Amino acid sequence: MHAVRKKLMTGELHKQENKFPIFGLHAKTMVIDDSITVIGTFNLDPRSANLNTECITIIQSKNVSQKVLIGINEEFKPENSWEITNTFNPDSEVNKLKRIKTWTRKIIPKEIL
């Protein structure tokens, strides 16, 4: 796991359990005109549109936007990105039980899950 991703995704609970996540809850963040920061959880899919658990925050502050851009630019560096090659795909790190759960969600209606 890359250093920045590990720092962002690991906290006290993970230290106590002595294991590190492969994936984590994430927000969608953007900066508009270097002065408006938008942070939310909405995905562009029907599930997000139908659930009322999605949220968004809009912050009009050049100071906040500049700090968010510093973080975005750090995370966009190649060493902090998932790298998929002919010999490695991070999806291969997912265990078989999680793969089965994900596959069943494709064929079982979400209403009965």
C-alpha positions as CSV (number, residue, x, y, z in Angstrom):
1,M,0.0,0.0,0.0
2,H,1.4,3.4,-0.9
3,A,2.4,5.7,1.9
4,V,-0.2,8.5,1.4
5,R,-3.0,6.0,0.8
6,K,-2.0,4.0,3.9
7,K,-1.9,7.2,6.0
8,L,-5.3,8.3,4.8
9,M,-7.0,4.9,5.1
10,T,-5.6,3.8,8.4
11,G,-6.7,5.0,11.8
12,E,-6.8,3.9,15.4
13,L,-9.4,1.2,14.8
14,H,-7.2,-0.4,12.1
15,K,-4.2,-0.3,14.4
16,Q,-6.1,-2.1,17.1
17,E,-7.2,-4.8,14.7
18,N,-3.7,-5.0,13.2
19,K,-5.0,-5.0,9.6
20,F,-5.2,-2.5,6.8
21,P,-8.1,-2.0,4.4
22,I,-7.8,-2.5,0.7
23,F,-10.6,0.0,0.0
24,G,-12.3,2.6,2.1
25,L,-15.3,4.9,2.2
26,H,-14.6,7.9,0.0
27,A,-16.0,11.2,-1.0
28,K,-16.2,12.9,-4.4
29,T,-14.4,16.2,-4.2
30,M,-14.0,19.0,-6.7
31,V,-12.8,22.6,-6.8
32,I,-14.4,25.1,-9.0
33,D,-12.6,28.3,-10.1
34,D,-10.1,27.9,-7.3
35,S,-12.7,29.2,-4.8
36,I,-15.6,26.8,-4.4
37,T,-15.0,23.3,-2.9
38,V,-17.7,20.7,-3.4
39,I,-17.5,17.5,-1.3
40,G,-20.1,14.8,-1.4
41,T,-20.9,11.1,-1.5
42,F,-23.2,11.0,-4.5
43,N,-22.3,8.4,-7.2
44,L,-23.7,8.8,-10.7
45,D,-25.8,5.6,-10.5
46,P,-29.5,4.8,-9.7
47,R,-28.5,3.5,-6.2
48,S,-27.3,6.9,-5.1
49,A,-30.3,8.6,-6.7
50,N,-32.7,6.4,-4.8
51,L,-31.1,6.4,-1.4
52,N,-31.5,9.4,0.9
53,T,-28.1,8.8,2.7
54,E,-26.2,10.8,0.1
55,C,-24.9,14.2,1.1
56,I,-23.0,17.2,-0.2
57,T,-21.2,20.2,1.2
58,I,-20.4,23.3,-0.8
59,I,-17.7,25.6,0.7
60,Q,-17.1,29.1,-0.8
61,S,-13.6,29.8,0.4
62,K,-10.4,30.4,-1.6
63,N,-8.4,29.3,1.5
64,V,-10.2,26.0,1.8
65,S,-10.1,25.4,-1.9
66,Q,-6.3,25.9,-2.0
67,K,-5.8,23.4,0.8
68,V,-8.1,20.9,-0.9
69,L,-6.2,21.3,-4.2
70,I,-2.9,20.6,-2.4
71,G,-4.4,17.3,-1.2
72,I,-5.9,16.4,-4.6
73,N,-2.5,17.1,-6.3
74,E,-0.7,14.9,-3.7
75,E,-3.2,12.0,-4.3
76,F,-2.9,12.3,-8.1
77,K,0.8,11.6,-8.0
78,P,1.6,8.3,-9.7
79,E,3.0,6.8,-6.6
80,N,-0.3,7.3,-4.8
81,S,-2.5,5.9,-7.5
82,W,-3.7,2.4,-8.2
83,E,-1.5,0.9,-10.8
84,I,-3.0,-1.8,-13.0
85,T,-0.5,-3.6,-15.2
86,N,-0.5,-6.8,-17.2
87,T,0.9,-8.6,-14.1
88,F,-1.0,-6.9,-11.3
89,N,-4.6,-5.7,-10.7
90,P,-5.6,-4.5,-7.2
91,D,-8.9,-6.3,-7.6
92,S,-6.9,-9.6,-7.1
93,E,-6.4,-8.5,-3.5
94,V,-10.1,-9.0,-2.7
95,N,-10.9,-12.3,-1.0
96,K,-13.2,-14.9,-2.4
97,L,-16.1,-14.2,0.0
98,K,-16.3,-10.6,-1.0
99,R,-16.2,-11.6,-4.7
100,I,-19.1,-14.0,-4.1
101,K,-21.1,-11.3,-2.3
102,T,-20.4,-8.8,-5.1
103,W,-21.4,-11.4,-7.8
104,T,-24.7,-12.3,-6.0
105,R,-25.7,-8.6,-6.0
106,K,-25.7,-8.8,-9.8
107,I,-28.2,-11.5,-10.0
108,I,-30.3,-11.1,-6.8
109,P,-32.8,-8.2,-6.7
110,K,-31.6,-5.5,-4.3
111,E,-35.1,-5.5,-2.7
112,I,-34.5,-8.9,-1.0
113,L,-30.9,-8.2,0.1
